[in-house]
Every structure is written in structure tokens, then in C-alpha cells.
Amino acid sequence: MLADAGIVQRLAVDDCPAQFEMPPETEHDHLGDFDSAEVLELASEELATLRSRLAAELGYEILGQHSVLRVRELKKS
């Protein structure tokens, strides 16, 4: 209901339970930990700039985006 009204955004990663967040003030991506199902926010101006440049090179502008990177924590040596 809150998601339908635009008050929160629903984030679902694969078979993990859905999580909800307030609409972000800035664009960001998510890291979805494959093993723990934890979802972390990844805010990167460098990534946003690269994404915009690549879209522009193809003749497009980005109106919005949502990315989830599925990750696994590196083993410590």
C-alpha cells in the first residue's frame, strides 16, 4: 500500500524477502549479498557519471535507474 502510494520503494532481490526504503534523494545502486541476503546501498558519483556518459554515447539520457549487483564477500587470506 505504501509502495503503491510512492511513499516507500520496494526492493526485491531474487528469492530474498522484499525490503523497503524511502525514495532516495540521490541515485544509488544496491549490493545484494548472495550468502547473507543483506542488501547494502552503493552510492557512487563516478558510477553515475559513467552510466550517463555511456547512455549519451548511444544517444540517450537516463530518466531513472535501479541496479542490484549480486555479490559474495571476498574470502580473507
N, CA, C and O atoms as a MOPAC input file, in Angstrom:
PM7 MOZYME 1SCF
protein

 N      0.81900 1    -1.19000 1     0.00000 1
 C      0.00000 1     0.00000 1     0.00000 1
 C      0.87000 1     1.26400 1     0.00000 1
 O      0.63000 1     2.18700 1    -0.77900 1
 N      1.88800 1     1.30000 1     0.88300 1
 C      2.77600 1     2.45900 1     0.91200 1
 C      3.59700 1     2.55700 1    -0.37100 1
 O      3.86000 1     3.65200 1    -0.86700 1
 N      3.99800 1     1.40800 1    -0.90000 1
 C      4.75500 1     1.40600 1    -2.14600 1
 C      3.87200 1     1.88500 1    -3.29900 1
 O      4.33800 1     2.62100 1    -4.16900 1
 N      2.61900 1     1.47800 1    -3.31400 1
 C      1.69500 1     1.91300 1    -4.36500 1
 C      1.49100 1     3.42500 1    -4.33600 1
 O      1.27900 1     4.04900 1    -5.37500 1
 N      1.55800 1     4.00700 1    -3.14200 1
 C      1.36600 1     5.44800 1    -2.98200 1
 C      2.65400 1     6.22500 1    -3.23700 1
 O      2.63400 1     7.45600 1    -3.25600 1
 N      3.78500 1     5.51900 1    -3.43600 1
 C      5.04600 1     6.19200 1    -3.69700 1
 C      5.76100 1     6.68300 1    -2.45600 1
 O      6.73300 1     7.43200 1    -2.55000 1
 N      5.28100 1     6.26100 1    -1.28200 1
 C      5.89300 1     6.69900 1    -0.02600 1
 C      7.18200 1     5.92800 1     0.23800 1
 O      8.14800 1     6.49700 1     0.74600 1
 N      7.20700 1     4.65200 1    -0.09800 1
 C      8.40500 1     3.82400 1     0.02000 1
 C      8.61000 1     3.08900 1    -1.29900 1
 O      7.69300 1     2.96300 1    -2.11000 1
 N      9.82900 1     2.60800 1    -1.49400 1
 C     10.11700 1     1.80500 1    -2.67100 1
 C     10.40800 1     0.38300 1    -2.23000 1
 O     11.08600 1     0.15300 1    -1.22900 1
 N      9.88600 1    -0.55900 1    -2.98700 1
 C     10.08100 1    -1.98300 1    -2.68700 1
 C     11.32800 1    -2.47000 1    -3.40100 1
 O     11.51600 1    -2.20300 1    -4.58800 1
 N     12.17600 1    -3.18100 1    -2.68100 1
 C     13.38800 1    -3.74500 1    -3.24300 1
 C     13.36300 1    -5.24100 1    -3.01400 1
 O     13.40400 1    -5.69900 1    -1.87200 1
 N     13.29600 1    -6.00800 1    -4.09400 1
 C     13.28500 1    -7.46400 1    -4.00000 1
 C     14.47400 1    -8.00100 1    -4.77300 1
 O     14.66200 1    -7.66400 1    -5.94200 1
 N     15.27600 1    -8.83400 1    -4.12800 1
 C     16.44900 1    -9.42700 1    -4.75100 1
 C     16.25400 1   -10.93500 1    -4.76900 1
 O     16.24800 1   -11.58800 1    -3.72500 1
 N     16.09700 1   -11.47600 1    -5.96900 1
 C     15.94000 1   -12.91900 1    -6.15700 1
 C     14.87200 1   -13.48300 1    -5.21400 1
 O     13.75500 1   -12.96900 1    -5.16200 1
 N     15.21500 1   -14.53400 1    -4.47300 1
 C     14.25600 1   -15.20400 1    -3.59200 1
 C     14.23300 1   -14.62800 1    -2.18100 1
 O     13.53600 1   -15.15600 1    -1.31500 1
 N     14.98100 1   -13.55900 1    -1.93500 1
 C     15.05300 1   -12.97500 1    -0.59100 1
 C     13.77100 1   -12.20500 1    -0.29300 1
 O     13.09100 1   -11.74100 1    -1.20800 1
 N     13.44700 1   -12.07300 1     0.99100 1
 C     12.27200 1   -11.26900 1     1.34400 1
 C     12.44300 1    -9.82800 1     0.86000 1
 O     13.55200 1    -9.29600 1     0.86600 1
 N     11.37400 1    -9.21900 1     0.45600 1
 C     11.42000 1    -7.83100 1    -0.01000 1
 C     11.80400 1    -6.91000 1     1.13800 1
 O     11.45200 1    -7.14300 1     2.29500 1
 N     12.53500 1    -5.86000 1     0.78800 1
 C     12.87000 1    -4.80700 1     1.72800 1
 C     12.28600 1    -3.52000 1     1.18900 1
 O     12.00600 1    -3.40600 1    -0.00400 1
 N     12.10400 1    -2.56000 1     2.06100 1
 C     11.51800 1    -1.28600 1     1.65200 1
 C     12.43600 1    -0.16000 1     2.09000 1
 O     13.09200 1    -0.25000 1     3.12800 1
 N     12.48100 1     0.90500 1     1.29100 1
 C     13.27500 1     2.06800 1     1.64200 1
 C     12.53400 1     3.31900 1     1.21500 1
 O     11.68600 1     3.29300 1     0.32300 1
 N     12.87600 1     4.41400 1     1.87400 1
 C     12.30900 1     5.69800 1     1.47900 1
 C     12.87200 1     6.04000 1     0.10100 1
 O     13.99900 1     5.65700 1    -0.21100 1
 N     12.11400 1     6.75100 1    -0.72400 1
 C     12.65900 1     7.13100 1    -2.03000 1
 C     13.97000 1     7.89300 1    -1.83500 1
 O     14.03400 1     8.82400 1    -1.03200 1
 N     15.01000 1     7.50400 1    -2.56400 1
 C     16.32100 1     8.11700 1    -2.33700 1
 C     16.39000 1     9.55900 1    -2.82000 1
 O     15.72500 1     9.94300 1    -3.78300 1
 N     17.21400 1    10.35400 1    -2.12700 1
 C     17.45400 1    11.72700 1    -2.56400 1
 C     18.42400 1    11.74100 1    -3.73400 1
 O     18.37700 1    12.63800 1    -4.57600 1
 N     19.30700 1    10.74300 1    -3.78600 1
 C     20.24800 1    10.62100 1    -4.88700 1
 C     20.16000 1     9.20500 1    -5.44100 1
 O     19.79100 1     8.26600 1    -4.73600 1
 N     20.50600 1     9.07400 1    -6.71300 1
 C     20.51000 1     7.75100 1    -7.32800 1
 C     21.57100 1     6.88900 1    -6.65800 1
 O     22.64700 1     7.37900 1    -6.31500 1
 N     21.27900 1     5.63700 1    -6.47500 1
 C     22.25800 1     4.70400 1    -5.92100 1
 C     21.92300 1     3.29200 1    -6.37800 1
 O     20.81200 1     3.00600 1    -6.82400 1
 N     22.89800 1     2.43600 1    -6.25700 1
 C     22.73500 1     1.03100 1    -6.59800 1
 C     22.67900 1     0.23000 1    -5.30700 1
 O     22.81800 1     0.78100 1    -4.21500 1
 N     22.47900 1    -1.05000 1    -5.43900 1
 C     22.45400 1    -1.93000 1    -4.27400 1
 C     23.38800 1    -3.11500 1    -4.49000 1
 O     23.53200 1    -3.62200 1    -5.60200 1
 N     24.00800 1    -3.53600 1    -3.41600 1
 C     24.78000 1    -4.76900 1    -3.40400 1
 C     23.94700 1    -5.78200 1    -2.64600 1
 O     23.63400 1    -5.56800 1    -1.47500 1
 N     23.58500 1    -6.86800 1    -3.28100 1
 C     22.81600 1    -7.93100 1    -2.63800 1
 C     23.74400 1    -9.08500 1    -2.30700 1
 O     24.19400 1    -9.79700 1    -3.20500 1
 N     24.03700 1    -9.27900 1    -1.01900 1
 C     24.94400 1   -10.34100 1    -0.59600 1
 C     24.27600 1   -11.68900 1    -0.83100 1
 O     23.22800 1   -11.98700 1    -0.25700 1
 N     24.89400 1   -12.49500 1    -1.67800 1
 C     24.33700 1   -13.78000 1    -2.08400 1
 C     24.15800 1   -14.73400 1    -0.90800 1
 O     23.18500 1   -15.48600 1    -0.85900 1
 N     25.09900 1   -14.70500 1     0.04400 1
 C     25.07000 1   -15.65000 1     1.15600 1
 C     24.19400 1   -15.20200 1     2.32400 1
 O     23.47400 1   -16.01300 1     2.90600 1
 N     24.25000 1   -13.92500 1     2.66800 1
 C     23.52200 1   -13.45100 1     3.85800 1
 C     22.17700 1   -12.81600 1     3.52800 1
 O     21.36200 1   -12.59500 1     4.42400 1
 N     21.93300 1   -12.51900 1     2.24800 1
 C     20.72700 1   -11.82000 1     1.78500 1
 C     20.67900 1   -10.37800 1     2.26400 1
 O     19.64500 1    -9.72300 1     2.13000 1
 N     21.77600 1    -9.86500 1     2.82300 1
 C     21.85100 1    -8.46200 1     3.23000 1
 C     21.91400 1    -7.59700 1     1.98000 1
 O     22.54100 1    -7.97400 1     0.99000 1
 N     21.26800 1    -6.44100 1     2.02400 1
 C     21.28700 1    -5.50400 1     0.91200 1
 C     21.92800 1    -4.21300 1     1.39400 1
 O     21.48200 1    -3.60600 1     2.36800 1
 N     22.97800 1    -3.80400 1     0.69900 1
 C     23.71500 1    -2.59900 1     1.05200 1
 C     23.54200 1    -1.55500 1    -0.04000 1
 O     23.44100 1    -1.90100 1    -1.21700 1
 N     23.50900 1    -0.28600 1     0.33500 1
 C     23.42800 1     0.78600 1    -0.64700 1
 C     24.83000 1     1.12500 1    -1.13800 1
 O     25.78700 1     1.14200 1    -0.36500 1
 N     24.93200 1     1.39200 1    -2.42200 1
 C     26.19300 1     1.76400 1    -3.04600 1
 C     25.96900 1     3.06700 1    -3.79700 1
 O     25.42600 1     3.06800 1    -4.90200 1
 N     26.38700 1     4.17300 1    -3.19800 1
 C     26.26500 1     5.48400 1    -3.83800 1
 C     27.62200 1     5.84600 1    -4.42000 1
 O     28.61100 1     5.90800 1    -3.69100 1
 N     27.68100 1     6.08400 1    -5.72600 1
 C     28.94700 1     6.38300 1    -6.38700 1
 C     28.71500 1     7.41100 1    -7.48700 1
 O     28.07200 1     7.12100 1    -8.49600 1
 N     29.24000 1     8.60000 1    -7.28500 1
 C     29.12900 1     9.63300 1    -8.30700 1
 C     29.88400 1     9.20900 1    -9.56700 1
 O     29.46000 1     9.51500 1   -10.68200 1
 N     30.99100 1     8.51100 1    -9.39000 1
 C     31.78300 1     8.02700 1   -10.52300 1
 C     30.96900 1     7.05500 1   -11.38100 1
 O     31.00200 1     7.13000 1   -12.60900 1
 N     30.24200 1     6.14700 1   -10.73400 1
 C     29.41100 1     5.19200 1   -11.46200 1
 C     28.25600 1     5.90200 1   -12.17000 1
 O     27.92800 1     5.57100 1   -13.31000 1
 N     27.64600 1     6.87000 1   -11.50300 1
 C     26.54100 1     7.62000 1   -12.10800 1
 C     27.02100 1     8.40100 1   -13.33400 1
 O     26.32500 1     8.45700 1   -14.34800 1
 N     28.20200 1     8.99800 1   -13.24000 1
 C     28.77300 1     9.74800 1   -14.36500 1
 C     29.06000 1     8.82000 1   -15.53800 1
 O     28.76100 1     9.15300 1   -16.68500 1
 N     29.63400 1     7.66500 1   -15.25400 1
 C     29.93200 1     6.69100 1   -16.30700 1
 C     28.65600 1     6.21700 1   -16.98700 1
 O     28.60000 1     6.12800 1   -18.21400 1
 N     27.63000 1     5.91300 1   -16.19600 1
 C     26.35600 1     5.44400 1   -16.74500 1
 C     25.76500 1     6.51000 1   -17.67600 1
 O     25.29300 1     6.18700 1   -18.76600 1
 N     25.79100 1     7.77500 1   -17.25000 1
 C     25.24600 1     8.86800 1   -18.06500 1
 C     26.03600 1     9.05100 1   -19.35600 1
 O     25.45600 1     9.27200 1   -20.41900 1
 N     27.36400 1     8.95700 1   -19.26000 1
 C     28.20700 1     9.11100 1   -20.44400 1
 C     27.94000 1     7.99300 1   -21.45500 1
 O     27.83400 1     8.25000 1   -22.65400 1
 N     27.83300 1     6.75800 1   -20.96900 1
 C     27.57400 1     5.63500 1   -21.86700 1
 C     26.21300 1     5.76700 1   -22.54400 1
 O     26.08500 1     5.48900 1   -23.73600 1
 N     25.20100 1     6.18700 1   -21.79400 1
 C     23.87800 1     6.37600 1   -22.39700 1
 C     23.92400 1     7.48000 1   -23.45400 1
 O     23.33900 1     7.33600 1   -24.52700 1
 N     24.62000 1     8.58500 1   -23.15200 1
 C     24.71300 1     9.70200 1   -24.09500 1
 C     25.43600 1     9.27900 1   -25.36600 1
 O     25.06000 1     9.70100 1   -26.46000 1
 N     26.46900 1     8.44900 1   -25.23600 1
 C     27.18500 1     7.96200 1   -26.41800 1
 C     26.28500 1     7.14900 1   -27.33700 1
 O     26.53100 1     7.06500 1   -28.54000 1
 N     25.25100 1     6.55600 1   -26.77700 1
 C     24.28400 1     5.79200 1   -27.56600 1
 C     23.08500 1     6.64400 1   -27.97700 1
 O     22.16100 1     6.15200 1   -28.62600 1
 N     23.10200 1     7.93400 1   -27.59500 1
 C     22.03300 1     8.84500 1   -27.98000 1
 C     20.85800 1     8.87600 1   -27.02300 1
 O     19.74200 1     9.20700 1   -27.42500 1
 N     21.08900 1     8.53600 1   -25.76100 1
 C     20.01200 1     8.50200 1   -24.77800 1
 C     20.35700 1     9.33100 1   -23.55000 1
 O     21.51900 1     9.64600 1   -23.29700 1
 N     19.32900 1     9.67400 1   -22.80000 1
 C     19.51100 1    10.25500 1   -21.47700 1
 C     18.83500 1     9.32100 1   -20.47600 1
 O     17.80900 1     8.71500 1   -20.78600 1
 N     19.39000 1     9.20500 1   -19.30700 1
 C     18.83000 1     8.32000 1   -18.28600 1
 C     17.73600 1     9.06500 1   -17.53500 1
 O     17.96500 1    10.15400 1   -17.00800 1
 N     16.56300 1     8.48000 1   -17.49000 1
 C     15.44400 1     9.06600 1   -16.74900 1
 C     15.35400 1     8.50200 1   -15.34500 1
 O     14.80800 1     9.14700 1   -14.45000 1
 N     15.87400 1     7.32600 1   -15.14900 1
 C     15.87500 1     6.68200 1   -13.84600 1
 C     16.58900 1     5.35300 1   -13.98200 1
 O     16.76500 1     4.84700 1   -15.09000 1
 N     16.99800 1     4.78800 1   -12.86000 1
 C     17.69600 1     3.51400 1   -12.91100 1
 C     17.57000 1     2.81400 1   -11.57100 1
 O     17.31000 1     3.42900 1   -10.53700 1
 N     17.76300 1     1.51500 1   -11.62800 1
 C     17.76700 1     0.70400 1   -10.41200 1
 C     18.61100 1    -0.52200 1   -10.69400 1
 O     18.26000 1    -1.35200 1   -11.53200 1
 N     19.71900 1    -0.63100 1    -9.99300 1
 C     20.61100 1    -1.76500 1   -10.21200 1
 C     20.85000 1    -2.51400 1    -8.91600 1
 O     21.00100 1    -1.91300 1    -7.85200 1
 N     20.88100 1    -3.82100 1    -9.01700 1
 C     21.25300 1    -4.67600 1    -7.89400 1
 C     22.41700 1    -5.54200 1    -8.36300 1
 O     22.28500 1    -6.32800 1    -9.30100 1
 N     23.54100 1    -5.39000 1    -7.70600 1
 C     24.71000 1    -6.20100 1    -8.00400 1
 C     24.73300 1    -7.35200 1    -7.01900 1
 O     24.78700 1    -7.13800 1    -5.80800 1
 N     24.69100 1    -8.56000 1    -7.52800 1
 C     24.73800 1    -9.72700 1    -6.65100 1
 C     26.18900 1   -10.00700 1    -6.31900 1
 O     27.00800 1   -10.21400 1    -7.21400 1
 N     26.51000 1   -10.01500 1    -5.03500 1
 C     27.89900 1   -10.10700 1    -4.59700 1
 C     28.07900 1   -11.20000 1    -3.55800 1
 O     27.12100 1   -11.67600 1    -2.95000 1
 N     29.31800 1   -11.57600 1    -3.37600 1
 C     29.69300 1   -12.50500 1    -2.30900 1
 C     30.94700 1   -11.92100 1    -1.67200 1
 O     31.86100 1   -11.49100 1    -2.37500 1
 N     30.99200 1   -11.90500 1    -0.35500 1
 C     32.12700 1   -11.34800 1     0.35700 1
 C     33.39500 1   -12.11200 1     0.00600 1
 O     33.39400 1   -13.34200 1    -0.05400 1
 N     34.47100 1   -11.37700 1    -0.22300 1
 C     35.75700 1   -11.99400 1    -0.53300 1
 C     36.26800 1   -12.76200 1     0.67300 1
 O     36.12000 1   -12.32600 1     1.81500 1
 N     36.86000 1   -13.89000 1     0.40600 1
 C     37.46700 1   -14.67900 1     1.48200 1
 C     38.72300 1   -13.97000 1     1.93600 1
 O     39.51300 1   -13.49600 1     1.12000 1
 N     38.90200 1   -13.90200 1     3.23600 1
 C     40.09600 1   -13.27500 1     3.78500 1
 C     41.24000 1   -14.28100 1     3.75100 1
 O     41.07600 1   -15.43900 1     4.13700 1
 N     42.39600 1   -13.82700 1     3.28600 1
 C     43.53800 1   -14.75100 1     3.19700 1
 C     44.46800 1   -14.63600 1     4.38900 1
 O     45.47100 1   -15.34600 1     4.46000 1

